[in-house]
Amino acid sequence: MAQLLIRAAHVVAGAVALALYALVVVPYSRLRGRWSRSRGHKPRILWAPVPVINISYTSRAERLYGYRSETLVYEAYSINRKRDFDHVLDRAVRIPVVGLLVPYAAFLWAGLRYDVFGLFFDGGLLGRTPWWRAELALLKVAGKRILVYPYGGDARLASETRKLGRWNAYTEIPPGEEDRDESDVRARLEAFGRRADVILGCADLVEDLPRLDGVFLYPLPTEEWPPAEAPADDVLTVVHSPNHPHYKGTDYLVEAVEELEREGVPIELVLVQGMPTDEARARYEEADVIADQFLIGAYALFAIEGMALGKPVLCYLNDRFAPHHPEWAECPIVNTNPETIADNLRRLAADPGLRAELGSRGPAYAEKHHSLRAVGAKLDAIYRELWA
């Protein structure tokens, strides 16, 4: 009975919201869009609703280029701070009945306020509701622009990913035990393929998208991540963040460290998980080596943070994705898969000079390719064409 009531509430709330959007938001947005373009105004941008820190950094990067860019999330992960996002609706979402209506109210509010919607393949503000397809269609009718890129499971197709070779995001996940329904992922990819103005790949997710209009590089406020020296001792401190251990190959790293310990190599593995941002940052700064992931085949934000801090970074970079990432040609990351973790750690433990040399190359690389200024410039070029 409760499920029936919830479904009925979604039907009613969605029908009312979509009708209001069509009658009020659509004509208002189209008129305002024409007026803004005629006066040379830049579009207003919203990144939502998945609460990953990337959208906060992206919004900041866009503001450097004069855009009014904001973020909206329905909740904030415990590892992040609520103040990282502009609009956090967690209190309203937790209120019985009201919480069900929040996405519809946010959809109407955002329609009156923003011109460009930065989304993930999960969907937009109505992504968790039965009306997610209708949202994409109405955004287009209202003259909105849609930019989408993947963050991971929202666009990863298990059946295709397993064809990449021995090491891939699903190496440790048996068929049938994936955390996403592939048919739903495909349906959302298809819908965005029809509606999105710009589809960007990201990290390893560059092959199975509806199309590829470019590749998004994770931004980082590098000026807030200056190089930090590890404590001077004889122990090689390896820091790893196993937020998704089956995808990252955490078990292989643990086995490699245990192998080196049995050999008598002075080494310590520090697993950073579920910690507040500031506490996790302190652990990263104390590291001799940052260990990112060993299965997925491309690096993400944790590796960028490690490079900015001046740490040598271990991560698996699949050669298959290299043509989409020309920046990798100058990347100081030590390319490491499960078979080479122990050897690479052994080499770094024995050679402080090598650690220093690799670490010294990281900040410049992070600044050149991942700073807010660098990523903002690429997005600015996209928006100029989109909004022309």
BELZI-V549258 format. One line per field, one symbol per residue. ss: DSSP state (H for helix, E for strand, L for the rest). phi: phi as a letter, one per 30 degrees, with the letter a starting at -180 (. if undefined). A space follows every 10 residues. Layout:
BEGIN
ss: ???
phi: ???
END
This chain:
BEGIN
ss: LHHHHHHHHH HHHHHHHHHH HHHHHHHHHH HHHHHHHHLL LLLEEEEEEL LLHHHHHHHH HHHLLLLEEE EEELLLLLLL LHHHLLEELH HHHLLLLHHH HHHHHHHHHH HHHLLEEEEE LLELLLLLLL LHHHHHHHHH HLLLEEEEEL LLLLLLLHHH HHHHLLLLLL LLLLLLLLLL LHHHHHHHHH HHHHHLLEEE EELLELLLLL LLLLEELLLE LHHHLLLLLL LLLLLEEEEE LLLLHHHHLH HHHHHHHHHH HHHLLLEEEE ELLLLLHHHH HHHHHLLLEE ELLLLLLLLL HHHHHHHHLL LEEEELLLHH HHHHLHHHHH LLLEELLLLL HHHHHHHHHH LHHHHHHHHH HHHHHHHHHH EHHHHHHHHH HHHHHHLL
phi: .ddddddddd dddddddddd dddcdedddd ddddddddci dddcbbcacd dcdedddddd ddddcicdbb bbbdabdddc ceddcdbccd dddddeieed deeddddddd ddcbcbccbc ddkcdceccd cddddddded ddidcccbbd clddbdcedd ddddkdcadc eccdejcddb dddddddded ddddcddbcc dahddbccde abclbdcedb dedcbdebdd edaccdcccb cddbeddcie dddedddddd dddjddbbcc ccbiceeddd edddddddbc cdbbbdjacb ddddeddddi cdbcadcded ceedbdddec dddddbcedc eddddddddd beddeddddd ddedddddcb deddddddde ddddddcd
END
